[in-house]
Amino acid sequence: MQFLVAVDGSEESENALAYAADIADAMDGSITVAYAADPTVHDEGGDEPTVSLWDADQRLVLESIDDAEQRGLDLLEDVSAFADELGHDVETELLYGDPVTAITDFAEDEGIDTIFVGHRGRSERTDAMVGSVAKSIVERATVPVTVVR
């Protein structure tokens, strides 16, 4: 069996990897760990709300593709080391674009049997405003998805 663990650097994604490692060991499966590099927008202006487009332009900074890629490579290196601590070898894959699309497309293209993903357990209100990657992966995936907290 081929397992895919989607990671984002959170404790919950580490929990998903640990759980997937236990299942893979029991089923003699292999694990690929994937991170989707998707540049983000950072607000570097403090807590005060923006009052104009000029203000927003001065405060919002788009992360470069190179920075997003490096962040992903660093994260995958850390996750690989964590997998070693668990006594499990993993393959790593740096994907590009929206995490939901990148993860589910990769799983389908590579013949992955199941996806493991961490979930932070935010409130329904927060999920409604900013979305939930885990929920969206469950809705879009064509293979079973295990959500781990």
KEGUZA-16514 format. One record per residue (C-alpha): residue in three letters; x, y, z. Coordinates in steps of 0.1 Angstrom, whole numbers, padded with zeros to 4 digits, always signed. Layout:
ALAXYZ...
This chain:
MET+0000+0000+0000GLN+0011+0035-0008PHE+0003+0062+0017LEU+0006+0100+0013VAL+0010+0123+0043ALA+0003+0160+0036VAL+0024+0182+0059ASP+0024+0219+0067GLY+0047+0221+0097SER+0020+0219+0123GLU+0020+0195+0153GLU-0011+0179+0138SER+0007+0170+0105GLU+0034+0154+0127ASN+0006+0134+0144ALA-0007+0124+0110LEU+0028+0111+0100ALA+0032+0092+0132TYR-0002+0076+0127ALA+0005+0068+0091ALA+0039+0052+0101ASP+0021+0029+0125ILE-0004+0018+0098ALA+0023+0015+0072ASP+0044-0007+0095ALA+0013-0030+0102MET+0005-0032+0065ASP+0040-0032+0050GLY+0032+0000+0032SER+0053+0029+0020ILE+0050+0066+0028THR+0054+0096+0007VAL+0054+0129+0026ALA+0043+0159+0005TYR+0043+0197+0011ALA+0027+0221-0013ALA+0047+0253-0018ASP+0022+0281-0022PRO+0035+0317-0016THR+0015+0334+0011VAL+0006+0370+0019HIS+0020+0384+0052ASP+0007+0415+0070GLU+0037+0433+0084GLY+0018+0463+0097GLY+0007+0453+0131ASP-0027+0450+0146GLU-0043+0482+0133PRO-0068+0476+0104THR-0059+0490+0070VAL-0078+0521+0061SER-0069+0525+0024LEU-0055+0506-0005TRP-0022+0525-0002ASP-0020+0514+0035ALA-0026+0478+0025ASP+0000+0480-0003GLN+0026+0492+0022ARG+0017+0465+0048LEU+0010+0433+0028VAL+0040+0414+0015LEU+0037+0385-0009GLU+0062+0358-0002SER+0084+0350-0032ILE+0083+0316-0049ASP+0119+0310-0039ASP+0111+0316-0003ALA+0081+0294-0004GLU+0101+0266-0020GLN+0129+0269+0005ARG+0104+0268+0034GLY+0090+0236+0019LEU+0124+0220+0014ASP+0134+0228+0050LEU+0101+0214+0063LEU+0105+0182+0043GLU+0140+0178+0057ASP+0127+0182+0092VAL+0098+0158+0085SER+0122+0132+0071ALA+0143+0134+0102PHE+0111+0130+0123ALA+0102+0099+0103ASP+0137+0085+0109GLU+0131+0090+0147LEU+0099+0069+0142GLY+0120+0042+0125HIS+0104+0047+0091ASP+0119+0057+0058VAL+0098+0081+0038GLU+0100+0096+0003THR+0095+0134+0002GLU+0078+0154-0025LEU+0077+0192-0030LEU+0046+0201-0048TYR+0036+0236-0061GLY+0003+0255-0059ASP-0029+0253-0038PRO-0023+0225-0013VAL-0058+0210-0018THR-0054+0207-0056ALA-0017+0197-0054ILE-0021+0170-0028THR-0052+0154-0044ASP-0039+0155-0079PHE-0006+0140-0068ALA-0024+0112-0050GLU-0045+0104-0080ASP-0016+0106-0105GLU+0007+0084-0083GLY-0018+0057-0074ILE-0018+0066-0037ASP-0041+0043-0017THR-0049+0067+0011ILE-0040+0102+0023PHE-0033+0112+0059VAL-0037+0148+0069GLY-0036+0167+0101HIS-0064+0190+0113ARG-0061+0218+0138GLY-0097+0217+0149ARG-0104+0254+0145SER-0139+0266+0151GLU-0167+0263+0125ARG-0167+0301+0122THR-0129+0302+0114ASP-0133+0273+0089ALA-0161+0292+0072MET-0140+0323+0068VAL-0106+0309+0059GLY-0115+0273+0049SER-0100+0241+0061VAL-0074+0224+0040ALA-0082+0190+0056LYS-0119+0193+0049SER-0113+0204+0013ILE-0089+0175+0007VAL-0116+0151+0020GLU-0141+0166-0003ARG-0118+0166-0034ALA-0099+0133-0030THR-0107+0103-0050VAL-0091+0080-0024PRO-0098+0075+0013VAL-0085+0103+0036THR-0077+0099+0073VAL-0078+0131+0093VAL-0057+0132+0124ARG-0057+0157+0153
